């Protein structure tokens, strides 16, 4: 008896399949396991994860890894994702600034215009002009309310700006109700004596004057040129419940246009594309380019810097010469990214158009032999680099009950999307493309402005709910779910993720509908578009209608909504599409590892 292990190194997970052979004939599959991939895919750091997965699988059958006669590895091509910004306008406001970070607890409602006056200088106010008073957290809400009530009998106070989270507490004690904004951290930067406009919307509504450049012009008396210059400010305040705009002296606002840059495709049919033409134009160029040898970007531009950073990162992990690092495929998708406005006082951002890029990075020689050599030294057994991912995944997909030749396979992992078609003669056409789960996580993180990639990953994987009382939640599909035991009070009123380990609270105050929209759109942009692109490449005559059925494998096939999205898309081409069930028990996972084990028989027959 001879024990053979197939090892699939993925961007996110490393999977193994253990099988027993006798005289080069498969006797039975013994075990399988999966662990998180250690290091960047295709580097010697993967060895730690491989050994952990092998030990876990062999432990299931009470055997040691020293009993493995052969380890068969896939060719692991690293895929790295990054984001490049398109035609970004950075708005820098000098001397004074716009405020509008949308605090959750403003008070009052309406618009107000007045000259900025600090709380410490209330006695300097005069009766002939209106004021907006601002106070630091050094003053208590009782002190502020009492002083404003006294001063309001002498001077005209139209609105307030507070550093502390105390707008409601102050307003409750005011004799004359005015709009109040709080939680302005850098209140010391507010320039006294400048004209400002303040707006607070009613609960459940959004501001409409200060999110409109002509509304700002109306309140602050701006001319046509000044109105044009405040357009980025108005755009950044869309969707806010409260805001303040301060009129700067002499129009001290300047715009600095950062070049997006040009992409150079060194390919069978060379192409040059401006990044600001958008993802659709970029992908059309990629599809028309034929075989791509390398991708580069214009020097000193967003896309040039990004592609250079990707190659440098691969050079560091592979210890390869810089000239041998090549990008052989890219996936571009349009998105929106929140960009910090320089000079803003409360961390204000403005949504700008951006292009998300996933790039497949190859070295002249994939460092798989180094991985194999390390495993030989650690395990003292035979290690072979056995096959290309797409081919191995197709072999594994054939173990799904109910499948037969011809068969199309779509393997959607963390960093890449593989497609293969096996015809009746067992001839395989395959493609290995950039872009999968990691790009989706990056788009979710970017567009929602999340600080943590981990929470973006969780948003990608799990459905949402809104906790509306301690005993019920509203699911993202509108269903009401009641619980017998009281929920954690810290979840009340918050959006949560429904994970296997329980409810996970999303700390950012983002509407559930917005999170769902961003998540689903990111998946459509990456998975649906890449699936169609990949299968078109391998379909006979590049005609999708000549494919009759598709088996979905890989980690992303486990997703709660991606397979349904693909089923809907492929229904337009009369293609039967569904999740694989490798060996009738593994579901869509373990296809490549299983294919590597099965390829051992093919190798034995050839020898």
N, C-alpha and C positions, 0 to 999 in steps of 0.2 A: 504493500500500500504506500502511496506517495501523496503527501498533503501539499496542495498548491494554494497560495494566497493571491488574490487580485487586490490591488491597492489603487484607489482613485483619489488623487490629490486635487481637491477643489479649492476655489478661492475662500470659501467659508468653512467647509467640512472635509475631512478625510474619511473615506469609507473603505471598508475591507470586506471581502467575501472569502470564506475558507471552504475548500472542497477536497474530497478524497478521490484519488484515481488509482486504478489498477491496470497495468499494461496499457497506459495511455487511454484508458476508457473511464469516463466519469462514473463513479460509483454512487456518490451522493454529495449534496451540499451539507456542510456541517454547521456553519455559524456565520454571522455577519455582525458588524459593529460600525459605529461612526463616532468621531470626536471632532472638536474644533481644529481647523488647520493651524499649525504653528508656523509663524513667519509668513513671508510672501510666497504665494504659490510658485513652484518651480525653483525654489532655492533650498540649500542644504538645511535650513532651519526647519523644513518640513519633516525631517527625520524623527524628531521627538514625537510629533503627532502620529506618524506612521507606526512607531513602536507601541505607543499607547493604544492605538486602535487594534493592532495585532494581539497585544496582550489581553485586551478586553474580549476579543472574539475567541481566542484560544481558551481563555478562562471559562467560557460558557460550556465547553466540552471537557473541562478538566485536563487540558493539555498545556504544554509550555511552548513558547515560540521557537525553541530549539528543535521542535518536531517538524517544523515547516521545511519542506525540501526545496521549494522555489517560491520566490516573491516576484510577481509580475506587476510592473508599474505602467501607468499611462504617461503619455507625453504631456507634460503640464506647461501650457503657455500662459504666462502671467498676463492679467488684464488689470489696468489701473484706471480709475475714474477720477475726474476733476471737473471743475466748473470754470468757464470763461465768461466774462461779462461783455455784453454787446453795447456799443455806443452809449457808454455811461456818462451822465452829466453829474459832476460832483459840485454841489451848491455850497459855497463857503460864504458865511455871513460874518462880516467883521464888525467889531465894536459892540454890536448888540445882536439879538438873535430871535428866531421864532421859537415858541414853546408849544408843544402839543403832543405829549406822550400818552394821552388818553388815560388818565387815572380812573380807577373803578369807582371812586367816591367823590365826584364833584358835587357841588350843591347849588341850588337855585336853577334858573333857566333864563335864556335870552341872550342878547348881545349888549355889549357896553363898550364905549370908547372913552379914553381919558389919558391924562399925563401920568406917567409912572411916579409913584411917591412911596418912599420907604416908610415902614412903620415907625422907625425912630424919628422921622422928620415930619410926623403928622402936624405938629404945631406950625410948620412952615407953609402949610397949604393956604391958599387964598380962595375967597368966595367966588372969584370971577372965572374959574376954570374947573372942568371935571377931572376926577382923579381915579386911577386904579392903584390901590395900595397893595404892597407886598410885604410879607413878614416872615422872618426866619423861625426855625424850630426853637430858638432860644426863648421865645415868648409863648406862654401857655394860651390855650384857646379862650379861657376866661378873660385873661389880660387883653388879648386881641379884641374880643367882642366888646368888652367894656370901653376900651379906648375908641373903637370905631363908632360906637353909639354916641359917645360924647362929641367926637369930631364931626359926625354927620349933621349935627345941628348947626355947624358953622360953615363947613365946606361940602362940596358935592362929591360923594364917593360912589362911583358907578359899579365897581367890581373889585375883587381881591385875588391875590396869588399867594399861596401858602407853601412853605417848605414841608411841614409836617402833614400827616394824613388826618387832618382835622377839619375839613371843609364843612361837613354836616354839623359838627359840634359848634363851630363858630356861627353858622347860619341860624341854628336853632335859637341863638341868644341875641340875634340882631333885631332891632326894632324895624328897620327897613330892609326888605329882602333884596339881595343882589346876587349875580352869578359869581361863584367862587371856584377856583381851581386849586388843587393841592398836590402834594408829592413832587414838587419841583426841586430836585436835589441841589442843583447849582444856582440857587437863588441869589447868591452873592454876585453872580455875573450879570444880573439884570441892570441895565443902565437907567439910572434915575433921570427923570426929566424928559424922556422920549415919549412920543405918542404911541399908544398901544390899543389894540382891539381885542376884546375877550368874548368868547361865546361858549355857552353850556347848553346842550340839548336836553330835552325831557327824557326820562327813563325809557329805554327801548328805541330811541330815535338817535339820529346822527346830526352833527352840525351841517349847515348848508351855506352859511355866508363865508366863513373862513376856509372852506374847502373849495371855494369858487374864486378864481383870480379877480373877477369883476365884483364879487362881494367884498373882498379885501380892499379893492380900489374905492368902493362906495364908503366903507367905514373909515378908511384912512386918508381919503382924498388924493389918490395917486393919479398921475398922468399916464398916458399910453405906454411910454417906455418903462416906467416903474411897474406897471401892471404886468408887462411881459416878463420882467425880471422876477416877480414873485410867483410865477406859475409853478415852479418846482415846489415851493412852500405849500401852495394850495393843494397840489397833487399829493404831497406827503400827509396831508391832514384828512384825506378822504377816509370815511369810516370811523372817525373819532367822535367821541361824545363831548369832548371839550377841547379848547385850544386858545392860544394867545398868539397874536402876531404883532411884533414891535416894528414900528417904522424906523429904519436906520437912517442916519444922517447922510446926505449927499448920495443916497442910493448905494451904500457900500456893500453891494452884492456882486460877486464875480462868478462866472461859470468857467470851469476847466473841463473841456471835452477830452476824455481819455480814449485814444484810438483802439478800436476793437481788433483791427489787423486782418491780414490776409492768410489763408491756408494754402499751402503748396502740396499738391498730390504728385509725388514721384511714382508714376504708374505706367501701365501699358498705354494708356491714353492720358497724358499729363493734364492736370487741371489746376486753376488758380481761382479761389473763391473768397470773397469778402465775408468775414464772420457776420457782419451786420445784415447780410442778405437773409439770414435765418436758417433754421435747421432743415427745412424742406429743401432749400436750394443746395445746402451742403450735402445732404444725403443723396440727392439726385446726381450730384457730381461724383460721389463715391461709387454709386451704382454704374455710372457711365465710364468710370476710369479703368475698368478691367482689373487685372492683378495689380495690387498696390505694393510697391517696394518700400516706401517710406512716406511719412507725413511730417511736414515742418510748418512753422509759422513765421510771419514777418517779425523782424527784430524790433525790440522795444515796443511791443504791443501786448494786449491781453492774451491773445491766442498764442503768440510767439513765446511769451514767458511761461504760459501754462504747459505747452508741449515740451519745452526745454526742461521744465521742472519734472515732468513725468519721466523723461529719459534719464535725467540725473538720478531720480529715485530708483529706477531700475538698475542703473549702473552701480549704485551703492550696495544694493542687495545681491547683485549677481557677480560683482567684482570683475565685470567685463569692460573692455575698452569702449570709450564713448562712441567711437566711430562705428562700432558693431551693434549698437542699440538701434532698433528700427521699430516704427509704428506701422503695422500692416493692416489695420482696420480701425475705423472710428464710427461711433454712433453719436449723432447730434440730435438733441431735442430742445425745443423752446421751453423756457420757464420764466418765472419772475423771481427776482432776488431782492430782499430788503437791504438797502444801502444806507449806511450811516451818513447823515448830513453833517459835514464838518462845520463847527461853530455852533451847533445846536446845544441847548442848555439842558435837555432832559433825555438825551439818547434817541432823538427822533430819527426815523428811517423813512426812506422813500422807495417804493417798489419800482424797480427798473427791469427792463427786458434783459434776459440773459440766455445764454446757450449752454446747456449741460453737455459735457463730452465724456464718453467712455472710450478709452484708447487701448487697443491690444498691442502690447509691447513685447517684442521678441529680440533675443540676442542672436548673433550669428550662429551660435551653437547653444541650444537650450541646455541649461546646467543639470539636466536629468542624470547624466553619467556620473556627476559628482554626488548626487543623491544616492544613486545605485551603489557607488563605491563605498560610501559611508555606511549603508545598510549591510553590505558584504562584511565590512570590518566589524560591525556591531553584532551581527547575527551569525556570522560564519556559515552562510548558506548561499545558494545560487540566487542572483537577482537579475532580472531581465527587463529592459524597457520594451514593452510588448506591443503597444499599439496606440493609434490616434484616438482621442476621446470620442469623436463622433461615431467611428466604426464600432468601438467597443460598446458604446451606449446602444447602438442599433442591435447588436447581438444580444445584449441583455434585455432589450425591449421585446424581442421575439419570445422570451419566456413568459410573457403576459398571456394568460388564458384567452382564447378566442382570436388570436392574431395569426396571420399567415402572410406569405409573400404574394405580391409586393407590399412593402411596408415603409411608411415614412415615420421618422422619429424626430422629436424635438426635445432637446435636453436644455433646460433653463436653470442655470446655476446662480452663483453669487456674482461672478464677473463676466461670464460669457454665455452666449447662446449657440449651441451646436445643432445642426440639422443633418440628417442623412436619409437617403432613400435606398433600400435594398430591393432589386427587382427579382424576377423569378429565377434568373441565372446566378443569383447571389452576388451580382456586381453592385458595388456601393459607390454612390456619389455623395460627397460630404462637404460641409462648410463649417468654419469655426469663426464666429463673429463676436465683436466687442459689445458689451452692454447687457446687463441682466439685473439681478436683485440689488447689487450695491449701488448702481446708478439710480434706481428707484428711491433707495434710502437717502441718497444725496439730494435728490430733487425735493423730497418731502422736507428734509431738514432745511434746505435753502429757502424754499417758498414759504414755509411756516415760520422761518426765523428762529429755529430751535438751536439751543446751545449744545445739546447732546446728540451725538449720532445714535446712542443707545435707544433713546426714546423714539427717534425716527424709525429705527428698525422695528420697534414694538408697534408703532402706528401702522407700519406696512403689514405686519403679520396678523393683527387682531382687530375684531370689530369694536365699535364704540357704543357708549351709552351715556346718558345724562342722568345723574342722581337728582331726582326732583323732590324726594322726601326720604326720611330714614327707612321707609318700607317699600319704596318702589323706584324703578328706573325707567326711563324712556329709551328704547333701543334706537340705533341709527335708522332702522327700517320703519320706525313709527310705533312698533309694538310696545305695550306697557308690560313690564315684568315686576311682579310683587314678590317680596321675600318674607319669610316667617319671622326671622330674627332681625333686629334693628341693625342697619348698616353703620359703619364707622362714621361718627359725626363729621370727621374731617373731609369726608367725601361729599357732604351735602352741597348741592348746587354746582358740582364740578363735573367735568367730562372725564370719563374713565375708560380704560381698556379692559376688555373681557379676556383675561389670560387664563391659562391652565392653573396658575398658582393663585388666582384670585383677581380682585379688582386693582388696577394700577392707575393712580390719579395722574392726570396731565397737569403739570404745574402752571404752564402758560395759560392765560385767559383767552382761549381761542374758541369760537363757536364750533359745536360738534359738526354742523353742516359744512363749515369751511374746511375742517380737517378731512372729512369724508370726501369732499370734492377734490382736494389736492391729492389725496391718496389714490383715488380711482383714476384721476387724470394722469398721474405719474406712471401708473401701471399700464394704462393704455398707450402712452407715448413710448414706453420702453418695450414692454413685452409684446403687445399686439403688433406694433410696427416692426420690431425685430423678428418676430415669428414669420410674418409675411415676407420680409426681406430674405430670411434664411431659406424658407421652403421654396421661394421663387428661384433661388440660386441653384437648388438641387433638383427641382422638378424637371421631368422630360420636356425639352424644348422651352424651359423656363416658363411653363404654363401651369399654374396652380390647379387648373381644372383637370389635369392629368394625374393628380394625386387623389386616391379614393379614401384613404384613412390615415390618421396621424395618432401616434401614441405619445403622450406627454410624460416625460421623466424628469428627474432632477428635483432639487429642493423646492423650487418655485412652483412645481406642479402640486405641491401640498397646500398652496395658498388657498384661502377660503373664497377667493373671487376670480383669480387669474384664469383657471381652466374654463369657467363659465364665459368669461370675456372672449377667450379664444374660440370656444365652441360657437358663440354667436357670430364671430368674424368669419370663421371657416364655413359656416352654414351658407354664406353667400356663394361659395364655390362648390357646394354639395359635397363637402368633405366631412367624413365621420371623425370626430375628434374626442378624445377622452384621456383620463389619467391612466398610466400604466399600472400594472400590478406585478412587479418583477418576481419571478419564480412562484407566482400565485400567493405570495405572503408578505412581500416587502413593500407593497404599494409602489409609488413612482421612484423611490430611493433605491440605491445600490445597483443601478443599471450598468454603469461603467465597470465597477468592480466585478460584477457577475460576468460581463462580456469578456473581461480579461481572463477570468478562469476558463470560460468556454473556448477562448482563442488558443489555450494550451493544446486542445485536441487538434485544432487546425495546424498548429506548428508541428505537432508530432506526426501528423499525416504527411506533411511536406518533407520531413526528414526520413 
